[in-house]
Amino acid sequence: MKRKLAAIAIVLLLPFVLYASWCGQRPPQTNETRLLFPGISYQREFRSDPRPMMIHIVSIDLTAPGVRVFVTPGNPTPDRTETIAQTTAEFLHEFDLQLAVNASFFFPFREETPWDFYPHSGDRVSTIGQTIAQGNSYSDPEPGWPILCFADDRAQIVEADCPPNTTDAVAGSEILLANGRSIVADSDQPDPPYARMVVAIAPSGQQIWLIAIDGKQPLYSEGATLAEVAAIALALGADRAINLDGGGSTTLAVRTDQKVTILNAPIHTKLPMRQRPIANHIGFAARSNGS
């Protein structure tokens, strides 16, 4: 009887032990700054006010030697899907890149339980708004979906079509900064804290910041409002910023010596450090330090 009770106790405790082990893999709530690659640096900041918030910022000099933008290629099919879902780690490995974040909003999507969700890696999906990869446009612009466009070592945000010379582009849900002014600061629209992925651009267009904020994890990081992210972007020196897909899609990964490290704390199907397979990514090639 004692053995049976012990076995039952182990079965009941196992999910809690596993969950605690996943939580233990999250980045520590400490500040950090370091150079990742020439032209690319990383900063982690923890804030406790007005709520726990883990902020991850990657600064990228688009003119640095070896730095190159790469958006997930698309292949539209008759069923109106465009890409094959994959995690950020899978994307980095497949395309031999050094850094990547999640990008476009997409469909179809379902998240019910840890075993009942869509898409899985390998499933077909579609991006929302204009998407361009290496000069190939595989998703058309849509009204109300602004676009982050890359061309000639510069980035810009437009409300309609990207310029003809654009090599890579993804769409976001809204513009947060324009001409050095926060558009969302005085908005009367609901703005709850959430996990965020935002791209901010310097006035020159030659420097960008990837701002990832973890969310949906009480006591660890409960997310940021759009107005708060806009304020962070302004403080960095940006004059434009766009909101990309967030929530459980929010992932920031770096690849060094064939090893992928997740720099933030993604959460998919309510499981910390579980990556969500998504429609596409913005990736960056870069030289290794010392090369």
HELIX and SHEET records of a PDB file:
HELIX    1   1 LYS A    2  CYS A   23  1                                  22    
HELIX    2   2 THR A   88  PHE A   95  1                                   8    
HELIX    3   3 LEU A  226  LEU A  236  1                                  11    
HELIX    4   4 GLY A  247  SER A  249  5                                   3    
SHEET    1   A 8 GLU A  32  PHE A  37  0                                        
SHEET    2   A 8 ILE A  40  ARG A  47 -1                                        
SHEET    3   A 8 MET A  53  ASP A  61 -1                                        
SHEET    4   A 8 GLN A 207  ILE A 213 -1                                        
SHEET    5   A 8 ARG A 196  ILE A 201 -1                                        
SHEET    6   A 8 ARG A 240  ASN A 243 -1                                        
SHEET    7   A 8 GLU A 174  ALA A 178 -1                                        
SHEET    8   A 8 ARG A 181  SER A 182 -1                                        
SHEET    1   B 5 ARG A  68  VAL A  71  0                                        
SHEET    2   B 5 HIS A 281  ALA A 285 -1                                        
SHEET    3   B 5 LEU A  99  ASN A 102 -1                                        
SHEET    4   B 5 LEU A 252  THR A 256 -1                                        
SHEET    5   B 5 LYS A 259  ILE A 262 -1                                        
SHEET    1   C 3 THR A  83  ILE A  84  0                                        
SHEET    2   C 3 ARG A 124  THR A 127 -1                                        
SHEET    3   C 3 PHE A 106  PHE A 107 -1                                        
SHEET    1   D 2 ARG A 110  THR A 113  0                                        
SHEET    2   D 2 ASP A 116  TYR A 118 -1                                        
SHEET    1   E 2 THR A 131  ALA A 133  0                                        
SHEET    2   E 2 ASN A 136  SER A 139 -1                                        
SHEET    1   F 3 ARG A 154  VAL A 158  0                                        
SHEET    2   F 3 ILE A 147  ALA A 151 -1                                        
SHEET    3   F 3 ASP A 168  ALA A 171 -1                                        
SHEET    1   G 2 ILE A 267  HIS A 268  0                                        
SHEET    2   G 2 LEU A 271  PRO A 272 -1                                        
END                                                                             
